[in-house]
Amino acid sequence: MKVELKHVSKNIKGSMVLDDINVELNGGKIYGIQGVNGSGKTMMMRVISGLVRASVGEVVIDGKIIGKDISFPESIGLLIENPGLIMNYTGFENLRTLADVNNIVDDEEIRNLLRKLNLNPDDKKKVKKYSLGMKQKIGIAEAFLENPDLLILDEPFNALDSKSVEIVNGMIKEYKNNDRVIIVTCHDKQMLTELCDEIILMEEGKIVEA
């Protein structure tokens, strides 16, 4: 797996949100993106995932250009900002609904994933009654659901208690095998440093250290 950003810029209403980004991300590694709010971290993730098109430059996933050869990465798991959840469904029903799109994950795999995150797959409580931490865990489960080659997690530790942080940390580290590319942002610099193989530092839409 390889993700390449070649001279990628994103201009929104005259403001340069991403400014000539050049970076190569290779499989089998966890990449941390570090920077203050407004530095371009989340926009870079959106551009890599195909949710936003670059104004200039190319995003290349395993030799295929997003917006030209493919619309989105062909195998991607994504958590950007707040999890997209159906509030009147249970946690299991949310994951089952997502799994039904490609129909490659069975019920037992969903149950095992929920158990791994210390969530009860048989809990009949609707997601709207979940705590913020539980909602975050469902969002993380959605990202991991189909064992994607590209995993993008924007602030995955938000609202998680220390035990859950430890669990998710372990899941991410374990997951980088099999040539997968993992991209993570986190406000906690020490946590990011301990988790990631490489850190990409961003300021004002530019990579200042990689």
PyRosetta script that sets phi, psi and omega in degrees:
from pyrosetta import init, pose_from_sequence

init()
pose = pose_from_sequence("MKVELKHVSKNIKGSMVLDDINVELNGGKIYGIQGVNGSGKTMMMRVISGLVRASVGEVVIDGKIIGKDISFPESIGLLIENPGLIMNYTGFENLRTLADVNNIVDDEEIRNLLRKLNLNPDDKKKVKKYSLGMKQKIGIAEAFLENPDLLILDEPFNALDSKSVEIVNGMIKEYKNNDRVIIVTCHDKQMLTELCDEIILMEEGKIVEA")
pose.set_psi(1, 132.5)
pose.set_omega(1, 176.5)
pose.set_phi(2, -141.4)
pose.set_psi(2, 134.6)
pose.set_omega(2, 176.0)
pose.set_phi(3, -119.3)
pose.set_psi(3, 126.5)
pose.set_omega(3, -179.9)
pose.set_phi(4, -125.4)
pose.set_psi(4, 132.7)
pose.set_omega(4, 170.6)
pose.set_phi(5, -111.7)
pose.set_psi(5, 120.1)
pose.set_omega(5, -175.1)
pose.set_phi(6, -116.3)
pose.set_psi(6, 107.9)
pose.set_omega(6, 178.3)
pose.set_phi(7, 50.3)
pose.set_psi(7, 46.3)
pose.set_omega(7, -177.1)
pose.set_phi(8, -83.2)
pose.set_psi(8, 124.6)
pose.set_omega(8, 172.9)
pose.set_phi(9, -129.2)
pose.set_psi(9, 149.5)
pose.set_omega(9, 175.4)
pose.set_phi(10, -134.4)
pose.set_psi(10, 120.6)
pose.set_omega(10, -179.3)
pose.set_phi(11, -111.5)
pose.set_psi(11, 124.1)
pose.set_omega(11, 177.7)
pose.set_phi(12, -123.0)
pose.set_psi(12, 114.2)
pose.set_omega(12, 178.7)
pose.set_phi(13, 50.4)
pose.set_psi(13, 45.2)
pose.set_omega(13, 176.4)
pose.set_phi(14, 83.3)
pose.set_psi(14, -2.3)
pose.set_omega(14, 179.7)
pose.set_phi(15, -104.9)
pose.set_psi(15, 127.8)
pose.set_omega(15, -178.5)
pose.set_phi(16, -83.8)
pose.set_psi(16, 99.0)
pose.set_omega(16, -176.6)
pose.set_phi(17, -80.1)
pose.set_psi(17, -37.2)
pose.set_omega(17, 170.9)
pose.set_phi(18, -125.4)
pose.set_psi(18, 135.1)
pose.set_omega(18, -171.3)
pose.set_phi(19, -129.0)
pose.set_psi(19, 96.9)
pose.set_omega(19, 174.9)
pose.set_phi(20, 53.9)
pose.set_psi(20, 60.6)
pose.set_omega(20, 179.9)
pose.set_phi(21, -82.8)
pose.set_psi(21, 125.4)
pose.set_omega(21, 174.8)
pose.set_phi(22, -128.5)
pose.set_psi(22, 114.6)
pose.set_omega(22, -179.2)
pose.set_phi(23, -156.4)
pose.set_psi(23, 148.7)
pose.set_omega(23, 177.1)
pose.set_phi(24, -123.7)
pose.set_psi(24, 126.7)
pose.set_omega(24, -178.8)
pose.set_phi(25, -116.0)
pose.set_psi(25, 123.4)
pose.set_omega(25, -174.2)
pose.set_phi(26, -109.9)
pose.set_psi(26, 151.0)
pose.set_omega(26, -178.1)
pose.set_phi(27, -60.4)
pose.set_psi(27, 151.7)
pose.set_omega(27, 179.0)
pose.set_phi(28, 84.5)
pose.set_psi(28, 13.7)
pose.set_omega(28, -179.2)
pose.set_phi(29, -133.7)
pose.set_psi(29, 151.1)
pose.set_omega(29, 172.4)
pose.set_phi(30, -105.7)
pose.set_psi(30, 122.2)
pose.set_omega(30, -179.9)
pose.set_phi(31, -106.9)
pose.set_psi(31, 128.6)
pose.set_omega(31, 175.3)
pose.set_phi(32, -100.9)
pose.set_psi(32, 134.2)
pose.set_omega(32, 174.5)
pose.set_phi(33, -108.3)
pose.set_psi(33, 121.4)
pose.set_omega(33, -174.4)
pose.set_phi(34, -119.1)
pose.set_psi(34, 142.0)
pose.set_omega(34, 177.6)
pose.set_phi(35, 165.7)
pose.set_psi(35, 160.9)
pose.set_omega(35, 179.3)
pose.set_phi(36, -72.7)
pose.set_psi(36, 167.2)
pose.set_omega(36, 175.1)
pose.set_phi(37, -56.0)
pose.set_psi(37, 135.2)
pose.set_omega(37, -180.0)
pose.set_phi(38, 88.3)
pose.set_psi(38, 3.5)
pose.set_omega(38, -178.5)
pose.set_phi(39, -80.5)
pose.set_psi(39, -13.8)
pose.set_omega(39, 178.3)
pose.set_phi(40, 110.1)
pose.set_psi(40, 2.7)
pose.set_omega(40, -176.8)
pose.set_phi(41, -57.8)
pose.set_psi(41, -55.4)
pose.set_omega(41, -175.6)
pose.set_phi(42, -67.3)
pose.set_psi(42, -37.1)
pose.set_omega(42, 177.9)
pose.set_phi(43, -63.6)
pose.set_psi(43, -38.9)
pose.set_omega(43, 177.5)
pose.set_phi(44, -61.4)
pose.set_psi(44, -41.2)
pose.set_omega(44, 177.4)
pose.set_phi(45, -64.2)
pose.set_psi(45, -40.8)
pose.set_omega(45, 179.4)
pose.set_phi(46, -63.6)
pose.set_psi(46, -39.1)
pose.set_omega(46, -180.0)
pose.set_phi(47, -69.3)
pose.set_psi(47, -42.6)
pose.set_omega(47, 178.0)
pose.set_phi(48, -61.3)
pose.set_psi(48, -38.5)
pose.set_omega(48, -176.6)
pose.set_phi(49, -79.8)
pose.set_psi(49, -8.6)
pose.set_omega(49, -179.9)
pose.set_phi(50, 86.2)
pose.set_psi(50, 1.8)
pose.set_omega(50, 179.0)
pose.set_phi(51, -71.0)
pose.set_psi(51, -27.4)
pose.set_omega(51, 177.6)
pose.set_phi(52, -130.8)
pose.set_psi(52, 137.4)
pose.set_omega(52, 177.7)
pose.set_phi(53, -89.0)
pose.set_psi(53, 139.3)
pose.set_omega(53, 175.4)
pose.set_phi(54, -66.9)
pose.set_psi(54, 145.4)
pose.set_omega(54, 175.1)
pose.set_phi(55, -72.8)
pose.set_psi(55, -36.4)
pose.set_omega(55, -179.0)
pose.set_phi(56, -140.3)
pose.set_psi(56, 148.5)
pose.set_omega(56, 174.3)
pose.set_phi(57, 93.1)
pose.set_psi(57, -177.1)
pose.set_omega(57, -175.1)
pose.set_phi(58, -130.6)
pose.set_psi(58, 142.7)
pose.set_omega(58, 168.2)
pose.set_phi(59, -109.7)
pose.set_psi(59, 119.9)
pose.set_omega(59, -173.9)
pose.set_phi(60, -117.9)
pose.set_psi(60, 122.2)
pose.set_omega(60, 179.2)
pose.set_phi(61, -112.1)
pose.set_psi(61, 111.5)
pose.set_omega(61, -177.9)
pose.set_phi(62, 48.3)
pose.set_psi(62, 45.9)
pose.set_omega(62, 176.3)
pose.set_phi(63, 83.8)
pose.set_psi(63, -4.6)
pose.set_omega(63, -179.6)
pose.set_phi(64, -106.2)
pose.set_psi(64, 131.2)
pose.set_omega(64, -175.7)
pose.set_phi(65, -87.0)
pose.set_psi(65, 126.0)
pose.set_omega(65, 177.1)
pose.set_phi(66, -68.6)
pose.set_psi(66, 133.9)
pose.set_omega(66, -178.7)
pose.set_phi(67, 90.4)
pose.set_psi(67, -8.6)
pose.set_omega(67, 178.7)
pose.set_phi(68, -124.8)
pose.set_psi(68, -63.2)
pose.set_omega(68, 179.7)
pose.set_phi(69, -86.1)
pose.set_psi(69, -35.5)
pose.set_omega(69, 179.4)
pose.set_phi(70, -139.4)
pose.set_psi(70, 155.2)
pose.set_omega(70, 177.5)
pose.set_phi(71, -84.5)
pose.set_psi(71, -36.3)
pose.set_omega(71, -179.0)
pose.set_phi(72, -141.1)
pose.set_psi(72, 159.0)
pose.set_omega(72, 171.1)
pose.set_phi(73, -53.4)
pose.set_psi(73, 140.5)
pose.set_omega(73, -172.9)
pose.set_phi(74, -74.0)
pose.set_psi(74, -22.1)
pose.set_omega(74, 179.0)
pose.set_phi(75, -139.9)
pose.set_psi(75, 96.7)
pose.set_omega(75, -174.0)
pose.set_phi(76, -140.4)
pose.set_psi(76, 140.3)
pose.set_omega(76, 170.5)
pose.set_phi(77, -118.7)
pose.set_psi(77, 138.3)
pose.set_omega(77, -165.3)
pose.set_phi(78, -140.6)
pose.set_psi(78, 130.9)
pose.set_omega(78, 167.4)
pose.set_phi(79, -133.8)
pose.set_psi(79, 104.2)
pose.set_omega(79, 178.2)
pose.set_phi(80, -122.8)
pose.set_psi(80, 121.9)
pose.set_omega(80, -177.3)
pose.set_phi(81, 58.2)
pose.set_psi(81, -131.3)
pose.set_omega(81, -174.5)
pose.set_phi(82, -80.8)
pose.set_psi(82, 139.2)
pose.set_omega(82, 178.2)
pose.set_phi(83, -59.8)
pose.set_psi(83, 142.5)
pose.set_omega(83, 175.4)
pose.set_phi(84, -86.7)
pose.set_psi(84, 103.9)
pose.set_omega(84, -174.3)
pose.set_phi(85, -123.7)
pose.set_psi(85, 149.8)
pose.set_omega(85, 172.5)
pose.set_phi(86, -93.0)
pose.set_psi(86, 108.2)
pose.set_omega(86, -166.9)
pose.set_phi(87, -66.5)
pose.set_psi(87, -25.5)
pose.set_omega(87, -178.8)
pose.set_phi(88, -91.3)
pose.set_psi(88, 6.7)
pose.set_omega(88, 176.4)
pose.set_phi(89, -104.7)
pose.set_psi(89, 158.1)
pose.set_omega(89, 171.8)
pose.set_phi(90, -75.4)
pose.set_psi(90, 171.8)
pose.set_omega(90, 176.2)
pose.set_phi(91, -59.3)
pose.set_psi(91, -45.7)
pose.set_omega(91, 178.9)
pose.set_phi(92, -61.2)
pose.set_psi(92, -44.0)
pose.set_omega(92, -178.8)
pose.set_phi(93, -63.6)
pose.set_psi(93, -35.7)
pose.set_omega(93, 175.9)
pose.set_phi(94, -60.6)
pose.set_psi(94, -47.0)
pose.set_omega(94, -179.0)
pose.set_phi(95, -69.4)
pose.set_psi(95, -37.9)
pose.set_omega(95, 178.8)
pose.set_phi(96, -63.9)
pose.set_psi(96, -40.2)
pose.set_omega(96, 178.9)
pose.set_phi(97, -62.7)
pose.set_psi(97, -42.8)
pose.set_omega(97, 178.1)
pose.set_phi(98, -66.5)
pose.set_psi(98, -41.5)
pose.set_omega(98, -179.2)
pose.set_phi(99, -64.7)
pose.set_psi(99, -28.2)
pose.set_omega(99, -178.8)
pose.set_phi(100, -65.9)
pose.set_psi(100, -20.2)
pose.set_omega(100, -178.5)
pose.set_phi(101, -61.5)
pose.set_psi(101, -50.1)
pose.set_omega(101, -178.9)
pose.set_phi(102, -104.6)
pose.set_psi(102, -15.9)
pose.set_omega(102, 175.2)
pose.set_phi(103, 55.5)
pose.set_psi(103, 45.3)
pose.set_omega(103, 178.6)
pose.set_phi(104, -117.1)
pose.set_psi(104, -0.7)
pose.set_omega(104, -179.8)
pose.set_phi(105, -120.1)
pose.set_psi(105, 128.9)
pose.set_omega(105, -179.2)
pose.set_phi(106, -93.7)
pose.set_psi(106, 173.2)
pose.set_omega(106, -175.2)
pose.set_phi(107, -59.9)
pose.set_psi(107, -38.9)
pose.set_omega(107, -177.4)
pose.set_phi(108, -66.1)
pose.set_psi(108, -36.8)
pose.set_omega(108, 176.2)
pose.set_phi(109, -63.5)
pose.set_psi(109, -39.7)
pose.set_omega(109, 177.4)
pose.set_phi(110, -64.2)
pose.set_psi(110, -45.1)
pose.set_omega(110, 179.5)
pose.set_phi(111, -60.0)
pose.set_psi(111, -43.8)
pose.set_omega(111, -179.6)
pose.set_phi(112, -63.8)
pose.set_psi(112, -38.7)
pose.set_omega(112, 179.1)
pose.set_phi(113, -65.0)
pose.set_psi(113, -43.4)
pose.set_omega(113, 177.8)
pose.set_phi(114, -63.0)
pose.set_psi(114, -42.9)
pose.set_omega(114, 179.5)
pose.set_phi(115, -63.2)
pose.set_psi(115, -38.8)
pose.set_omega(115, 179.5)
pose.set_phi(116, -58.5)
pose.set_psi(116, -32.5)
pose.set_omega(116, 180.0)
pose.set_phi(117, -93.3)
pose.set_psi(117, 14.5)
pose.set_omega(117, -179.8)
pose.set_phi(118, 60.5)
pose.set_psi(118, 37.6)
pose.set_omega(118, 174.1)
pose.set_phi(119, -114.3)
pose.set_psi(119, 142.2)
pose.set_omega(119, -178.9)
pose.set_phi(120, -84.3)
pose.set_psi(120, 114.8)
pose.set_omega(120, -178.6)
pose.set_phi(121, -64.3)
pose.set_psi(121, -19.0)
pose.set_omega(121, -179.1)
pose.set_phi(122, -98.3)
pose.set_psi(122, 6.8)
pose.set_omega(122, 178.6)
pose.set_phi(123, -64.4)
pose.set_psi(123, 122.2)
pose.set_omega(123, -177.1)
pose.set_phi(124, -88.4)
pose.set_psi(124, 0.3)
pose.set_omega(124, -179.7)
pose.set_phi(125, -69.7)
pose.set_psi(125, 137.1)
pose.set_omega(125, 178.4)
pose.set_phi(126, -73.0)
pose.set_psi(126, 150.3)
pose.set_omega(126, -177.2)
pose.set_phi(127, -59.3)
pose.set_psi(127, -30.1)
pose.set_omega(127, -179.7)
pose.set_phi(128, -61.7)
pose.set_psi(128, -20.0)
pose.set_omega(128, 178.6)
pose.set_phi(129, -97.0)
pose.set_psi(129, 1.0)
pose.set_omega(129, 178.7)
pose.set_phi(130, -72.0)
pose.set_psi(130, 154.0)
pose.set_omega(130, 170.1)
pose.set_phi(131, -71.5)
pose.set_psi(131, 166.4)
pose.set_omega(131, 177.5)
pose.set_phi(132, -58.9)
pose.set_psi(132, -40.7)
pose.set_omega(132, 179.5)
pose.set_phi(133, -63.1)
pose.set_psi(133, -41.1)
pose.set_omega(133, 178.7)
pose.set_phi(134, -66.6)
pose.set_psi(134, -40.2)
pose.set_omega(134, 176.7)
pose.set_phi(135, -61.7)
pose.set_psi(135, -41.3)
pose.set_omega(135, 178.9)
pose.set_phi(136, -61.9)
pose.set_psi(136, -39.3)
pose.set_omega(136, 178.8)
pose.set_phi(137, -64.2)
pose.set_psi(137, -38.7)
pose.set_omega(137, 176.5)
pose.set_phi(138, -63.8)
pose.set_psi(138, -40.7)
pose.set_omega(138, 176.5)
pose.set_phi(139, -61.3)
pose.set_psi(139, -40.0)
pose.set_omega(139, 177.1)
pose.set_phi(140, -65.8)
pose.set_psi(140, -42.9)
pose.set_omega(140, 178.1)
pose.set_phi(141, -60.4)
pose.set_psi(141, -39.8)
pose.set_omega(141, 177.9)
pose.set_phi(142, -60.3)
pose.set_psi(142, -40.5)
pose.set_omega(142, -179.2)
pose.set_phi(143, -65.6)
pose.set_psi(143, -39.2)
pose.set_omega(143, -178.2)
pose.set_phi(144, -81.5)
pose.set_psi(144, -14.0)
pose.set_omega(144, -162.1)
pose.set_phi(145, -48.4)
pose.set_psi(145, -49.6)
pose.set_omega(145, -173.1)
pose.set_phi(146, -103.3)
pose.set_psi(146, 23.2)
pose.set_omega(146, 179.7)
pose.set_phi(147, 50.2)
pose.set_psi(147, 56.4)
pose.set_omega(147, -174.8)
pose.set_phi(148, -69.7)
pose.set_psi(148, 155.9)
pose.set_omega(148, 176.9)
pose.set_phi(149, -76.4)
pose.set_psi(149, -27.6)
pose.set_omega(149, 178.9)
pose.set_phi(150, -119.3)
pose.set_psi(150, 119.2)
pose.set_omega(150, -178.0)
pose.set_phi(151, -118.9)
pose.set_psi(151, 120.7)
pose.set_omega(151, -178.4)
pose.set_phi(152, -118.9)
pose.set_psi(152, 119.2)
pose.set_omega(152, -176.2)
pose.set_phi(153, -126.1)
pose.set_psi(153, 108.8)
pose.set_omega(153, -179.8)
pose.set_phi(154, -94.5)
pose.set_psi(154, 109.5)
pose.set_omega(154, -178.5)
pose.set_phi(155, 52.2)
pose.set_psi(155, 56.7)
pose.set_omega(155, -176.2)
pose.set_phi(156, -66.8)
pose.set_psi(156, -19.5)
pose.set_omega(156, -175.0)
pose.set_phi(157, -90.3)
pose.set_psi(157, 1.2)
pose.set_omega(157, 177.4)
pose.set_phi(158, -54.0)
pose.set_psi(158, 131.1)
pose.set_omega(158, 173.3)
pose.set_phi(159, 69.3)
pose.set_psi(159, 6.3)
pose.set_omega(159, 179.9)
pose.set_phi(160, -91.1)
pose.set_psi(160, 142.3)
pose.set_omega(160, 173.8)
pose.set_phi(161, -77.0)
pose.set_psi(161, 171.5)
pose.set_omega(161, -172.4)
pose.set_phi(162, -60.7)
pose.set_psi(162, -37.8)
pose.set_omega(162, 178.8)
pose.set_phi(163, -65.0)
pose.set_psi(163, -42.2)
pose.set_omega(163, -180.0)
pose.set_phi(164, -68.2)
pose.set_psi(164, -36.6)
pose.set_omega(164, 175.9)
pose.set_phi(165, -59.2)
pose.set_psi(165, -43.7)
pose.set_omega(165, 179.3)
pose.set_phi(166, -61.3)
pose.set_psi(166, -42.6)
pose.set_omega(166, -179.7)
pose.set_phi(167, -64.1)
pose.set_psi(167, -48.8)
pose.set_omega(167, -177.6)
pose.set_phi(168, -65.8)
pose.set_psi(168, -39.9)
pose.set_omega(168, 175.4)
pose.set_phi(169, -54.6)
pose.set_psi(169, -47.2)
pose.set_omega(169, 179.5)
pose.set_phi(170, -63.2)
pose.set_psi(170, -40.2)
pose.set_omega(170, 179.3)
pose.set_phi(171, -62.3)
pose.set_psi(171, -43.0)
pose.set_omega(171, -178.5)
pose.set_phi(172, -65.4)
pose.set_psi(172, -45.7)
pose.set_omega(172, -179.1)
pose.set_phi(173, -62.5)
pose.set_psi(173, -42.7)
pose.set_omega(173, -179.9)
pose.set_phi(174, -65.2)
pose.set_psi(174, -30.8)
pose.set_omega(174, -170.4)
pose.set_phi(175, -77.3)
pose.set_psi(175, -18.5)
pose.set_omega(175, -172.7)
pose.set_phi(176, -71.1)
pose.set_psi(176, -10.6)
pose.set_omega(176, 176.5)
pose.set_phi(177, -64.2)
pose.set_psi(177, 171.2)
pose.set_omega(177, 178.2)
pose.set_phi(178, 63.8)
pose.set_psi(178, 36.2)
pose.set_omega(178, 169.7)
pose.set_phi(179, 64.6)
pose.set_psi(179, 26.3)
pose.set_omega(179, 180.0)
pose.set_phi(180, -85.3)
pose.set_psi(180, 149.7)
pose.set_omega(180, 173.4)
pose.set_phi(181, -103.1)
pose.set_psi(181, 125.0)
pose.set_omega(181, 179.0)
pose.set_phi(182, -120.2)
pose.set_psi(182, 130.5)
pose.set_omega(182, 178.9)
pose.set_phi(183, -122.3)
pose.set_psi(183, 127.5)
pose.set_omega(183, -175.9)
pose.set_phi(184, -132.8)
pose.set_psi(184, 139.8)
pose.set_omega(184, 166.5)
pose.set_phi(185, -114.3)
pose.set_psi(185, 151.6)
pose.set_omega(185, 179.1)
pose.set_phi(186, -161.2)
pose.set_psi(186, 136.5)
pose.set_omega(186, 179.6)
pose.set_phi(187, -70.3)
pose.set_psi(187, -23.6)
pose.set_omega(187, -178.3)
pose.set_phi(188, -85.1)
pose.set_psi(188, 105.0)
pose.set_omega(188, -175.3)
pose.set_phi(189, -60.6)
pose.set_psi(189, -41.7)
pose.set_omega(189, -178.8)
pose.set_phi(190, -64.9)
pose.set_psi(190, -42.1)
pose.set_omega(190, 179.6)
pose.set_phi(191, -62.8)
pose.set_psi(191, -41.6)
pose.set_omega(191, -179.9)
pose.set_phi(192, -64.6)
pose.set_psi(192, -41.9)
pose.set_omega(192, -179.4)
pose.set_phi(193, -64.0)
pose.set_psi(193, -40.6)
pose.set_omega(193, -179.7)
pose.set_phi(194, -70.1)
pose.set_psi(194, -32.4)
pose.set_omega(194, -175.3)
pose.set_phi(195, -82.5)
pose.set_psi(195, -38.0)
pose.set_omega(195, -165.7)
pose.set_phi(196, -97.4)
pose.set_psi(196, 152.3)
pose.set_omega(196, 174.9)
pose.set_phi(197, -80.7)
pose.set_psi(197, -34.1)
pose.set_omega(197, 179.2)
pose.set_phi(198, -140.5)
pose.set_psi(198, 144.6)
pose.set_omega(198, 178.1)
pose.set_phi(199, -113.4)
pose.set_psi(199, 132.1)
pose.set_omega(199, 175.1)
pose.set_phi(200, -109.3)
pose.set_psi(200, 117.1)
pose.set_omega(200, -178.4)
pose.set_phi(201, -96.0)
pose.set_psi(201, 128.5)
pose.set_omega(201, -178.5)
pose.set_phi(202, -119.3)
pose.set_psi(202, 141.6)
pose.set_omega(202, 173.8)
pose.set_phi(203, -141.6)
pose.set_psi(203, 126.9)
pose.set_omega(203, 174.9)
pose.set_phi(204, 49.4)
pose.set_psi(204, 44.5)
pose.set_omega(204, 175.3)
pose.set_phi(205, 81.6)
pose.set_psi(205, 3.5)
pose.set_omega(205, -178.7)
pose.set_phi(206, -119.3)
pose.set_psi(206, 151.1)
pose.set_omega(206, 170.9)
pose.set_phi(207, -84.7)
pose.set_psi(207, 121.1)
pose.set_omega(207, -178.7)
pose.set_phi(208, -104.7)
pose.set_psi(208, -12.4)
pose.set_omega(208, 178.3)
pose.set_phi(209, -160.5)
pose.set_psi(209, 130.5)
pose.set_omega(209, 179.9)
pose.set_phi(210, -147.0)
pose.dump_pdb("model.pdb")
